[in-house]
Each structure stands twice: as structure tokens, then as C-alpha cells.
Amino acid sequence: MHSQRRVNQEMSKWVTEAIPFKKRDQPNPQRARLAEQLGLLELHLNQWNDKYEAVIPNDAKRSLVYLADEKSHGVQFPPELERAVEDVIASWQ
């Protein structure tokens, strides 16, 4: 009930403060793709945290929150985020 929430809260805090990485006017395509993925991550985490607050504390039978399930309750975790991070790191080398 709490471990994924802690991870998502920490990611939410980081992505909220990562303003330079989310700006639309990035210096190269790799950074632009990362900015797009971080925007999706921020949306996903906001929706996840909202759903958590609405569902988990009020239902002892629940222990996990999904967004991109068969009911499409929200935006999925960005599937290209890891690759975008790898591409940005590779572009600095």
C-alpha cells in the first residue's frame, strides 16, 4: 500500500522541480523527446496520486492503483521514458 506511493511521491517531487528538462525549447531532439516524456510522466503521476487518494484510504481491500488498465483510467507510465533518458545521456558523451 505504501511502497509504490513513496516512489511515486518522490518522482512527483523530482519531476515538478525539473523545470529545465521539461521546457519545450530544448537544444536538441534528444532533449526535446525527454521533455515530452517527462511531461507525460508528470501527468501520469498526478493522475496516479489523485486516484490513490480517492481509492486506497477508503477501501481496505485495495492495495494497488492502476491507470492504464482495461478501463483506461488515466495516462500510462511513459513507455519511451527510459530510452529518452538513455539517448540524452549518450548525446552528452
C-alpha positions in Angstrom: 0.0 0.0 0.0 2.8 2.4 0.8 6.0 1.4 -1.1 4.8 2.4 -4.6 3.3 5.5 -3.2 6.6 6.6 -1.7 8.3 6.0 -5.1 5.6 7.9 -7.0 5.7 10.8 -4.5 9.5 11.1 -4.8 9.2 11.0 -8.6 6.4 13.6 -8.5 8.6 15.9 -6.4 11.6 15.5 -8.8 9.6 15.9 -12.0 7.8 19.0 -10.6 11.2 20.6 -9.8 12.8 19.5 -13.1 11.7 22.6 -15.0 14.8 23.0 -17.3 14.3 19.4 -18.5 10.6 20.0 -19.3 10.9 23.2 -21.3 9.6 23.0 -24.9 12.6 24.8 -26.4 15.3 22.2 -26.0 18.7 22.4 -27.7 18.5 19.1 -29.5 16.0 16.4 -30.5 17.0 14.1 -27.7 16.3 16.7 -25.0 13.0 17.6 -26.7 11.9 13.9 -26.6 12.9 13.7 -22.9 10.9 16.9 -22.2 7.9 15.3 -23.9 8.3 12.1 -21.9 8.7 14.0 -18.6 5.5 15.9 -19.3 3.7 12.5 -19.7 5.4 11.3 -16.5 4.1 14.3 -14.6 0.6 13.8 -15.9 0.7 10.1 -15.1 2.0 10.7 -11.6 -0.6 13.5 -10.9 -3.4 11.1 -12.0 -1.9 8.2 -10.1 -1.7 10.2 -6.9 -5.3 11.5 -7.3 -6.6 8.0 -7.9 -4.6 6.7 -4.9 -6.1 9.4 -2.6 -9.6 8.6 -3.9 -9.4 4.8 -3.7 -6.8 3.4 -1.3 -7.6 5.2 2.0 -11.3 4.3 1.7 -11.1 0.7 0.7 -9.0 -1.7 2.8 -9.3 -4.4 0.2 -7.3 -2.4 -2.3 -3.5 -2.2 -2.3 -2.6 -1.1 -5.8 -3.6 1.6 -8.2 -3.5 1.2 -12.0 -4.2 3.8 -14.6 -3.6 2.3 -18.0 -5.7 -0.8 -17.3 -8.5 -2.2 -19.3 -10.7 0.6 -18.2 -8.2 3.3 -19.2 -8.5 5.3 -16.1 -5.5 7.5 -17.0 -2.3 8.0 -18.8 0.1 5.1 -18.6 3.7 5.4 -17.4 5.6 6.8 -20.4 6.8 3.8 -22.3 9.6 5.7 -24.0 11.0 7.5 -20.9 13.9 5.1 -20.3 15.0 5.3 -23.9 14.7 9.1 -23.9 17.0 9.3 -20.8 19.5 6.9 -22.4 19.5 9.0 -25.6 20.2 12.2 -23.7 23.0 10.6 -21.8 24.5 9.2 -25.0 24.3 12.7 -26.7 26.5 14.2 -23.9 29.3 11.7 -24.5 
